[in-house]
Amino acid sequence: MSDASTPIIAQKGPYAVELEAGKTYFWCACGRSQRQPFCDGSHKDTTFKPLKFTAEESRRAFLCGCKHTARQPFCDGAHKGV
């Protein structure tokens, strides 16, 4: 089981999502959200905060599901090593 300072691996692979240009999103960094890969406030009792980002263009993106990426919120393949 994970403690409040360790992210939960929501899934070992990215989430394919359609982003809308100019729209602001909140990526779940803790892995506890029931609305993966986006925040639902489940980080409340942890040291985590969601990552706020605005899509620069409308496109399909692959957001990190393992929560170990160095390119938050985007997948960098870190799930292959967790």
Secondary structure, DSSP 8 states (H G I E B T S, - for coil): ---TTS---S-SS-EEEEE-TT-EEEE-SSS--TTTTB--SGGGGSS---EEEE-SSSEEEEE-SSS--SSTTB--SGGGG-
